[in-house]
Amino acid sequence: MTTTSRRPGTPGAPTAVRLSPGDLAGLASIGLRTRKLRTGLSALGIAMGVAAIVAVLGLAASSSAALLDEIARLGTNLLTVTNGQTSSGQTAELPVAAPGMIARLPGVLSVQDTGSVTGVNVYKSPLVPRIETNALSVDPATLGLPSVAGTSLARGRFLNAATAREPVTVLGATTARLLGIDRILPGMRIWVDSQWFYVTGILNPVTYAPELDSAVLVGFPAAGKYLGFDGHPSKIYVRTVDTPAATAAVDNQLGAQANPQNRSQVNVSQPSDILTAEADTKGALDTFLLGLGAVALLVGAIGVANIMFISVLERRSEIGLRRSLGATRGQICAQFLAEAILLSLAGGVAGVIVGAIATAAYAHGHHETVVIPPEAWVGGLAAAVIIGALAGLLPAIRAARLSPTQALWTV
């Protein structure tokens, strides 16, 4: 509501009209609605910056939630043992008896292992050029590997006591994709080391053991019989009792238990810690993207300031007329400042919507839960309002300083 009051000592002379917040918002919106194209282009920079901020924080939160869910599902009780290096820099060998010795440790529930066969390439058929190896590895594997590594079969079945002795393979998820195999058909074969191996299964992606995704898994006996494998494991997967204390106790003993004579030649790691480190690395990239969003907001602020300066120049007649009718300098300043804030806020709202849509689309595409933290959209809107106020302050002050006669005389 607008109200008037009478100035003391001058009966009948009205003072300046007082603008309520609602009247001020309506007055500010008129200046924006009469210049729709200019308003939209000016708000675009703000919208892009806020959308980038909301999307980056939303994607980071969604990925973090998915990572935590994955770790909770798989557990943190998986440890891996790999062969390290000798004092001369050569690749060390784990003893053949290492898996059996590790299984004797208190707190160990299950032990499975894989080996490594060098100099063996894999092709879909012998007609594929020899140079197109796709960097696939052939790894002997024990029969209980999927459950211990935290994966399952996407297609077909895994190796068993019979097929582990024959030229039979199970493909990792990436291997199957590179070979163009998406289902298991009777008699399906691939070309391994100049001989045919039958395919009986395809693994799902392995979060804790991504090296299995690009592997061709065969049984230990078959690898020794057909591929010249020497029987030494190259990676051992150890499941412990699912308590931090038990896992830590086993972790401290694994090196000495796997290779008592050369403990320093054994590497022990916990895959869940590796995932956490990956999340930290992604966080650094998120900071970079937030910086780009801040740059977009700065560009948007410059655009808002420019448009408000132009608006002041174009609307001098309006300013002069309102001043002549009793509007104060403060009311003129508040009007143009409100326009700048409203313009930035409109861009901020649009940016929040776009950022939320982008986050939802990405999360659904990667089968993740959509998480948009409150600080993302609240911070985006707050940044838009602050930028609008700062960008519109100088033009608003300039408009307020115009005298009625000067403003009307320049029309």
ZAMI-436612 format. One record per residue (C-alpha): y, z, x; chain. Coordinates in steps of 0.1 Angstrom, whole numbers, plus 5000, padded with zeros to 4 digits. Example, Ala and Ser with C-alpha at 12.3 -4.5 7.8 and 13.67 -1.06 7.14 Angstrom:
# residues 2
REC;v;w;u;kette
REC;4955;5078;5123;A .
REC;4989;5071;5137;A .
***
This chain:
# residues 411
REC;v;w;u;kette
REC;5000;5000;5000;A .
REC;5036;4994;5011;A .
REC;5061;5021;5005;A .
REC;5099;5023;5010;A .
REC;5122;5053;5016;A .
REC;5159;5057;5016;A .
REC;5178;5062;5049;A .
REC;5197;5095;5049;A .
REC;5235;5092;5045;A .
REC;5233;5056;5030;A .
REC;5223;5059;4994;A .
REC;5206;5029;4981;A .
REC;5198;5014;5015;A .
REC;5161;5009;5019;A .
REC;5144;5016;5052;A .
REC;5118;4993;5067;A .
REC;5087;4988;5047;A .
REC;5057;5008;5061;A .
REC;5025;4987;5065;A .
REC;4992;5003;5056;A .
REC;4962;4994;5077;A .
REC;4949;4972;5049;A .
REC;4982;4954;5046;A .
REC;4983;4949;5084;A .
REC;4948;4935;5084;A .
REC;4956;4911;5056;A .
REC;4988;4900;5073;A .
REC;4970;4894;5106;A .
REC;4943;4874;5089;A .
REC;4968;4850;5074;A .
REC;4979;4838;5109;A .
REC;4942;4832;5118;A .
REC;4931;4816;5085;A .
REC;4960;4790;5086;A .
REC;4948;4778;5121;A .
REC;4910;4777;5117;A .
REC;4902;4753;5145;A .
REC;4924;4770;5170;A .
REC;4910;4804;5160;A .
REC;4874;4792;5163;A .
REC;4879;4777;5197;A .
REC;4897;4808;5209;A .
REC;4870;4831;5197;A .
REC;4843;4810;5213;A .
REC;4848;4824;5248;A .
REC;4846;4860;5234;A .
REC;4815;4850;5214;A .
REC;4798;4836;5245;A .
REC;4805;4866;5266;A .
REC;4793;4891;5240;A .
REC;4762;4869;5232;A .
REC;4753;4870;5269;A .
REC;4756;4907;5271;A .
REC;4736;4914;5239;A .
REC;4709;4888;5249;A .
REC;4705;4901;5284;A .
REC;4703;4938;5274;A .
REC;4681;4929;5244;A .
REC;4657;4908;5265;A .
REC;4656;4935;5292;A .
REC;4648;4962;5266;A .
REC;4622;4940;5249;A .
REC;4605;4931;5282;A .
REC;4606;4968;5293;A .
REC;4590;4979;5260;A .
REC;4563;4952;5263;A .
REC;4557;4963;5299;A .
REC;4554;5000;5289;A .
REC;4530;4991;5260;A .
REC;4509;4970;5284;A .
REC;4507;4998;5310;A .
REC;4499;5023;5282;A .
REC;4471;5000;5269;A .
REC;4456;4992;5303;A .
REC;4462;5027;5317;A .
REC;4474;5037;5352;A .
REC;4440;5046;5365;A .
REC;4432;5013;5382;A .
REC;4433;5012;5420;A .
REC;4426;4982;5442;A .
REC;4412;4981;5477;A .
REC;4417;4950;5498;A .
REC;4410;4940;5534;A .
REC;4439;4945;5557;A .
REC;4444;4933;5593;A .
REC;4429;4942;5626;A .
REC;4450;4953;5656;A .
REC;4450;4917;5668;A .
REC;4465;4904;5635;A .
REC;4432;4889;5622;A .
REC;4421;4895;5586;A .
REC;4397;4925;5586;A .
REC;4365;4926;5566;A .
REC;4355;4953;5541;A .
REC;4319;4965;5547;A .
REC;4293;4951;5523;A .
REC;4285;4987;5513;A .
REC;4321;4996;5505;A .
REC;4318;4993;5467;A .
REC;4287;5015;5466;A .
REC;4304;5041;5489;A .
REC;4335;5042;5467;A .
REC;4314;5047;5436;A .
REC;4302;5080;5450;A .
REC;4337;5095;5450;A .
REC;4344;5123;5425;A .
REC;4366;5110;5397;A .
REC;4355;5074;5400;A .
REC;4343;5059;5367;A .
REC;4335;5023;5376;A .
REC;4337;5000;5406;A .
REC;4337;4961;5406;A .
REC;4346;4937;5433;A .
REC;4353;4901;5442;A .
REC;4348;4882;5474;A .
REC;4364;4851;5489;A .
REC;4350;4818;5498;A .
REC;4371;4797;5522;A .
REC;4371;4759;5526;A .
REC;4359;4752;5490;A .
REC;4380;4732;5466;A .
REC;4376;4728;5429;A .
REC;4381;4696;5408;A .
REC;4374;4686;5372;A .
REC;4353;4658;5384;A .
REC;4344;4641;5418;A .
REC;4368;4612;5407;A .
REC;4399;4634;5412;A .
REC;4417;4627;5445;A .
REC;4407;4653;5472;A .
REC;4443;4662;5478;A .
REC;4449;4675;5442;A .
REC;4433;4709;5448;A .
REC;4458;4729;5426;A .
REC;4454;4758;5451;A .
REC;4425;4772;5431;A .
REC;4402;4797;5448;A .
REC;4365;4803;5444;A .
REC;4357;4840;5442;A .
REC;4323;4857;5439;A .
REC;4325;4884;5413;A .
REC;4304;4913;5400;A .
REC;4292;4913;5364;A .
REC;4314;4941;5350;A .
REC;4347;4928;5364;A .
REC;4366;4919;5332;A .
REC;4364;4954;5317;A .
REC;4374;4972;5349;A .
REC;4402;4947;5357;A .
REC;4416;4951;5322;A .
REC;4409;4917;5306;A .
REC;4384;4900;5283;A .
REC;4370;4865;5275;A .
REC;4392;4841;5257;A .
REC;4363;4816;5254;A .
REC;4326;4817;5260;A .
REC;4309;4845;5279;A .
REC;4310;4861;5313;A .
REC;4284;4860;5340;A .
REC;4251;4879;5335;A .
REC;4221;4888;5357;A .
REC;4206;4853;5352;A .
REC;4237;4831;5354;A .
REC;4250;4850;5385;A .
REC;4222;4834;5405;A .
REC;4228;4798;5393;A .
REC;4257;4773;5398;A .
REC;4276;4788;5369;A .
REC;4314;4796;5368;A .
REC;4339;4815;5347;A .
REC;4375;4802;5349;A .
REC;4407;4822;5351;A .
REC;4434;4814;5325;A .
REC;4455;4794;5348;A .
REC;4425;4776;5363;A .
REC;4414;4764;5329;A .
REC;4449;4752;5321;A .
REC;4452;4733;5353;A .
REC;4418;4717;5349;A .
REC;4426;4707;5313;A .
REC;4399;4729;5298;A .
REC;4407;4748;5266;A .
REC;4372;4753;5251;A .
REC;4336;4757;5262;A .
REC;4313;4729;5253;A .
REC;4275;4727;5260;A .
REC;4269;4712;5294;A .
REC;4305;4714;5305;A .
REC;4308;4712;5343;A .
REC;4333;4712;5371;A .
REC;4330;4699;5407;A .
REC;4329;4727;5433;A .
REC;4323;4720;5470;A .
REC;4307;4686;5463;A .
REC;4283;4699;5436;A .
REC;4284;4705;5399;A .
REC;4289;4740;5385;A .
REC;4285;4748;5348;A .
REC;4313;4765;5329;A .
REC;4304;4793;5306;A .
REC;4337;4811;5299;A .
REC;4374;4814;5302;A .
REC;4392;4846;5309;A .
REC;4424;4859;5292;A .
REC;4454;4864;5315;A .
REC;4449;4895;5337;A .
REC;4480;4916;5339;A .
REC;4468;4940;5366;A .
REC;4450;4913;5386;A .
REC;4469;4880;5384;A .
REC;4450;4866;5413;A .
REC;4420;4862;5389;A .
REC;4441;4838;5367;A .
REC;4439;4811;5393;A .
REC;4403;4818;5404;A .
REC;4369;4802;5397;A .
REC;4345;4831;5395;A .
REC;4308;4827;5404;A .
REC;4281;4853;5409;A .
REC;4275;4869;5443;A .
REC;4240;4856;5446;A .
REC;4250;4820;5436;A .
REC;4279;4821;5461;A .
REC;4256;4831;5489;A .
REC;4230;4804;5479;A .
REC;4253;4774;5472;A .
REC;4286;4781;5490;A .
REC;4276;4800;5521;A .
REC;4293;4833;5511;A .
REC;4286;4861;5536;A .
REC;4285;4889;5510;A .
REC;4316;4909;5522;A .
REC;4339;4919;5493;A .
REC;4376;4911;5497;A .
REC;4390;4931;5468;A .
REC;4375;4961;5450;A .
REC;4387;4973;5416;A .
REC;4383;5010;5410;A .
REC;4387;5028;5376;A .
REC;4392;5065;5379;A .
REC;4393;5093;5354;A .
REC;4425;5087;5334;A .
REC;4446;5116;5347;A .
REC;4474;5113;5373;A .
REC;4457;5141;5394;A .
REC;4423;5124;5395;A .
REC;4438;5090;5403;A .
REC;4459;5105;5431;A .
REC;4429;5123;5445;A .
REC;4408;5091;5446;A .
REC;4437;5072;5460;A .
REC;4440;5095;5490;A .
REC;4403;5090;5498;A .
REC;4398;5053;5492;A .
REC;4407;5041;5526;A .
REC;4384;5063;5545;A .
REC;4356;5059;5519;A .
REC;4358;5021;5519;A .
REC;4358;5017;5557;A .
REC;4352;5050;5575;A .
REC;4353;5035;5610;A .
REC;4386;5016;5604;A .
REC;4406;5033;5577;A .
REC;4438;5016;5589;A .
REC;4423;4981;5581;A .
REC;4421;4989;5544;A .
REC;4450;4984;5519;A .
REC;4450;5006;5487;A .
REC;4474;4999;5458;A .
REC;4480;5008;5422;A .
REC;4488;4978;5400;A .
REC;4508;4998;5375;A .
REC;4532;5006;5403;A .
REC;4535;4969;5411;A .
REC;4545;4962;5375;A .
REC;4571;4989;5377;A .
REC;4585;4973;5408;A .
REC;4586;4939;5391;A .
REC;4606;4955;5363;A .
REC;4631;4968;5388;A .
REC;4635;4933;5403;A .
REC;4641;4919;5369;A .
REC;4668;4946;5364;A .
REC;4687;4932;5394;A .
REC;4686;4898;5378;A .
REC;4698;4913;5345;A .
REC;4728;4928;5364;A .
REC;4737;4893;5377;A .
REC;4735;4878;5341;A .
REC;4756;4907;5328;A .
REC;4782;4897;5354;A .
REC;4782;4861;5340;A .
REC;4787;4876;5306;A .
REC;4817;4895;5319;A .
REC;4832;4864;5334;A .
REC;4828;4847;5300;A .
REC;4846;4876;5284;A .
REC;4874;4872;5309;A .
REC;4877;4835;5302;A .
REC;4878;4844;5264;A .
REC;4905;4870;5270;A .
REC;4927;4844;5288;A .
REC;4921;4820;5258;A .
REC;4932;4847;5234;A .
REC;4963;4855;5254;A .
REC;4972;4818;5256;A .
REC;4967;4813;5219;A .
REC;4988;4843;5210;A .
REC;5017;4832;5233;A .
REC;5016;4798;5216;A .
REC;5015;4815;5182;A .
REC;5046;4835;5190;A .
REC;5065;4803;5200;A .
REC;5054;4784;5169;A .
REC;5062;4813;5145;A .
REC;5097;4822;5157;A .
REC;5111;4813;5123;A .
REC;5086;4837;5106;A .
REC;5095;4864;5131;A .
REC;5132;4859;5125;A .
REC;5128;4859;5087;A .
REC;5107;4891;5087;A .
REC;5132;4908;5110;A .
REC;5161;4897;5087;A .
REC;5142;4912;5057;A .
REC;5139;4946;5075;A .
REC;5107;4944;5096;A .
REC;5109;4966;5127;A .
REC;5100;4956;5162;A .
REC;5070;4979;5159;A .
REC;5058;4961;5128;A .
REC;5061;4927;5145;A .
REC;5043;4940;5175;A .
REC;5016;4955;5154;A .
REC;5011;4923;5134;A .
REC;5005;4901;5165;A .
REC;4984;4928;5182;A .
REC;4963;4930;5151;A .
REC;4958;4893;5151;A .
REC;4946;4893;5187;A .
REC;4922;4922;5180;A .
REC;4909;4905;5148;A .
REC;4904;4872;5166;A .
REC;4884;4889;5194;A .
REC;4865;4910;5169;A .
REC;4855;4879;5150;A .
REC;4842;4864;5183;A .
REC;4824;4896;5191;A .
REC;4806;4897;5158;A .
REC;4796;4861;5162;A .
REC;4784;4869;5197;A .
REC;4763;4898;5186;A .
REC;4746;4876;5160;A .
REC;4739;4848;5184;A .
REC;4726;4873;5211;A .
REC;4703;4890;5186;A .
REC;4689;4857;5174;A .
REC;4683;4846;5210;A .
REC;4666;4879;5218;A .
REC;4644;4877;5187;A .
REC;4634;4841;5195;A .
REC;4625;4849;5231;A .
REC;4606;4880;5221;A .
REC;4586;4863;5194;A .
REC;4578;4834;5217;A .
REC;4564;4858;5243;A .
REC;4547;4881;5217;A .
REC;4569;4910;5225;A .
REC;4585;4936;5202;A .
REC;4622;4928;5195;A .
REC;4643;4956;5209;A .
REC;4681;4955;5208;A .
REC;4695;4987;5222;A .
REC;4725;5001;5203;A .
REC;4746;5001;5234;A .
REC;4742;4963;5236;A .
REC;4759;4954;5203;A .
REC;4782;4985;5202;A .
REC;4793;4978;5237;A .
REC;4798;4941;5230;A .
REC;4820;4948;5200;A .
REC;4839;4975;5218;A .
REC;4845;4951;5247;A .
REC;4858;4925;5223;A .
REC;4882;4949;5207;A .
REC;4895;4961;5240;A .
REC;4899;4926;5254;A .
REC;4917;4915;5222;A .
REC;4941;4945;5225;A .
REC;4948;4938;5262;A .
REC;4951;4901;5258;A .
REC;4974;4904;5227;A .
REC;4996;4932;5240;A .
REC;5021;4911;5261;A .
REC;5025;4883;5234;A .
REC;5030;4910;5208;A .
REC;5057;4927;5229;A .
REC;5074;4894;5234;A .
REC;5074;4887;5197;A .
REC;5088;4921;5189;A .
REC;5117;4916;5214;A .
REC;5130;4885;5196;A .
REC;5162;4893;5177;A .
REC;5165;4879;5141;A .
REC;5195;4856;5151;A .
REC;5178;4843;5182;A .
REC;5146;4836;5164;A .
REC;5163;4818;5135;A .
REC;5187;4800;5158;A .
REC;5159;4784;5178;A .
REC;5142;4769;5146;A .
***
